[in-house]
């Protein structure tokens, strides 16, 4: 079974840095601006209003990139 590329995104509150390029913490871990495609993800509709509002206020995120055969 071939592996696919995935990412885990952890929004960071109270961090207001304008990154031109992702800031590399480790080979597969970056801090960067929250990706636009994530903001448009339909799963966000399932969040409670408080969490959606908090996420809307987040500018940056910790992102872990990895390969796996499947999620979970």
C-alpha positions in Angstrom: 0.0 0.0 0.0 1.4 3.4 -1.0 1.7 6.2 1.6 0.0 9.5 1.2 1.0 12.9 2.4 -1.0 14.3 5.4 -0.7 17.2 7.8 -1.8 17.9 11.3 -2.6 21.6 11.9 -2.7 23.1 15.4 -3.9 26.8 15.4 -1.9 29.1 17.6 -3.8 31.9 19.4 -2.2 35.2 20.3 0.7 34.9 17.8 0.6 37.8 15.2 3.6 37.2 13.0 3.4 37.7 9.2 5.4 34.8 7.8 6.6 35.2 4.2 7.8 31.6 4.2 7.1 28.8 6.7 9.4 28.8 9.8 11.0 25.4 10.0 11.2 24.0 13.6 12.2 20.5 12.5 12.4 18.6 9.2 8.7 18.1 9.0 7.3 20.7 11.5 6.7 24.3 10.6 5.0 27.4 12.0 3.2 29.3 9.2 0.1 31.2 8.3 -3.1 29.1 8.5 -3.6 27.7 5.0 -6.6 29.2 3.1 -7.9 25.7 2.2 -8.2 24.9 5.9 -10.3 28.0 6.6 -12.7 26.8 3.8 -12.9 23.1 5.1 -16.5 22.0 5.5 -15.6 20.2 8.8 -15.3 23.5 10.5 -19.1 23.9 10.4 -19.2 21.1 13.0 -17.3 23.1 15.6 -19.0 24.9 18.4 -19.5 28.7 17.7 -16.9 29.5 20.4 -14.3 27.3 18.7 -15.1 28.7 15.2 -14.7 32.3 16.5 -11.4 31.4 18.2 -10.1 29.7 15.1 -11.2 32.7 12.9 -9.0 34.9 15.2 -5.9 32.7 14.7 -3.4 33.8 12.1 -0.7 31.2 12.5 -0.5 27.4 13.1 1.9 24.7 14.0 1.8 22.2 11.1 3.2 18.7 11.1 3.7 17.1 7.7 3.9 13.3 7.4 3.3 10.3 5.2 1.0 7.4 6.2 -0.9 4.6 4.6 -4.1 5.9 6.0 -5.5 8.3 8.6 -5.7 7.0 12.2 
